[in-house]
Amino acid sequence: MQAQDYSLKEMMAIMAAREIKNGDIVFAGTGISMLAAAAAKNINAPECVIFFETGAIDSAIEELPLSVGDPRVMYGSASNAGLLEAFATMQNRITGDKVIAILGAAQIDRYGNLNTTAIGDYHQPDIRFSGSGGGCDVASFVPRCIAFMQHEKRKFVEKLDYLTSPGQLQGGGSREAAGLRPGGVNVVITNMAVMRIDSESGEMYLDRYYPGVTPEIILDNMQFSVDVSKAKQAKPPTETELTTLRQKCDPQRLILG
Amino acid sequence: MDKENSKVMTVETAVKRFMNDGSHISIGGFTLNRNPMAAVYEIIRQRFKNLHLYAHSNGTGVDELIGAGCVGKLEIAYAGNGKTAATCIRFRKAVQEGTLKVEDYSNFMMSLRFLAGAMGVPFMPTLSGFGSEIITAWGFSKEMRQADPEIPDDKLVIIDNPFGMKQDASKVLLVPAINPDVTFIHVQKADTMGTCRIDGLTFADVEQAKASKHVVVTCEELVEPDALREFPERNQIPFLHVSAVCHVPYGAYPTAVYHHYDYDAVYLRAYAAAAKDDDKFLTFQKKYLYGVPNHQGLLNLAGQERLKAIKADARTGYAVNMKRG
């Protein structure tokens, strides 16, 4: 049954959770990405394994961590190692090819390249952000990445101010030509829509728009135009998905608010 | 154990002995976890300047050092600090105002750079970053690099895979080694000779320590060497690498130490609120840093109630149901 009342945060978390398959190794960050990973584990992918760039694998998430350096990621894990081991797990194709990662960014372009470093000139930025962290490594190594974004013109840009984490670079096979494996961001989940990157052209297209939003509104909130011909309305969260998200994943409402 | 082998000293003495203005240093931990804060605050109180700081994601300590004006050059992957600062506030301000020279890498690149330093090789290879401006945009110019013998002439180098298409890689990125003058880490347990036992995630502490000319260890518990010779497989850093051991309970406060205490969200929030405004930040620093003689002084200001609230639960290793948001 379709739920009546849900927030955009809940919609986004559920949309991302549905991307995660049973058996996936989920690279999670914090905030809504952590919530999406927890939702997948509790709803549609009970055998997915959540791991963190700090080195904790399959942690027992009794309380949602608010940072990947939170001691809550250390409890009940299969192994507490370090950064080298975490990134090696993704660079190593035997394990890396099973990883789905969840990332965020200040800017994204039509090819799914991400900027988490600076707005304006890199050397004298108008706004400085945290920087890559593990984002560049993850986008380089793993075949599937979800990007969480707010749908705004200043975030969906024609040209990034700084390319931190590689997607399809300039499209048309340029990612592989640069020396990267196939991978990078292939799904973009926003407060309005689910966008995907076409595997042939390397360009973004509109896949699903949320109830109450139209493709026109979505295009109005981006600097670049995308193909909307395949777009359909997204299925909102079900009662079961919402109840699980609220009661099992974030009962303290740390992220849902 | 004979007394001559003891490296035990106060953190004040260790900082004074191994630090200079312009030293190349690194600190352990990750964002709000196991940062060597007692040492960081002591570096600030002794007013060291123009430091060259290497970090991956060492949020709290990095921002305090930058905020105190100790850092001239920073090589870093990530400057954020959990929920209180998506981007570290004094870091952002310093970069935007041009008072800090920054070179950006990724977390894996920085970790591999420490590993290269620890292994004594000039670089490590990775398949990360092709097409990223991390490779093409240099915070430290070629001229600046060539003028400074302490840093490599190139930020990063791409070569063709010398082993054909092994690992399906046509190219390899080489990341240059780091060998800091001093690394500061905080651990749960150390012995008087310097052997360390870390519980929980080690982050990149082990590589950072082994890459450094000097390592200053602060610890929750200081024990005799015999105590760590039982189950030596649980030790990560043997005494060979370590120059000083300082017994500082709560030495990572306000960051967390697994199985000892959680991070102090109250302090981190107060820091973030103050850091947004120059005058408020100065008042904050005067009270919590310069207004106290040592780390115990800061703990006294925090008070018993706060320390009790962050005390780790025996089962999970963190403070269950602590107010964090």
Interface residues (C-beta under 8 A of the other chain):
Chain A: T30 E53 T54 G55 A56 E62 E63 L66 S67 V68 G69 D70 P71 R72 V73 M74 Y75 G76 N80 A81 G82 L83 L84 F87 Q91 R93 N113 T117 A118 Y122 H123 Q124 P125 D126 I127 R128 F129 S130 G131 S132 G133 G134 G135 C136 D137 S140 F141 Y162 L163 T164 S165 P166 L169 S174 R175 A178 G179 L180 R181 Q252 L254
Chain B: G29 F30 T31 L32 N33 H56 S57 G59 I76 A77 Y78 A79 G80 N81 G82 K83 A86 T87 C88 F91 R92 V95 Q96 G98 D104 Y105 S106 N107 F108 M109 S111 L112 L115 T126 L127 S128 G129 F130 G131 S132 E133 I134 A137 G139 I158 Q167 D168 A169 S170 K171 L173 G200 L201 T202 F203 A204 D205 V206 E207 A256 Y258 D262 Y263 A312 T316 G317 Y318 V320 N321 R324 G325
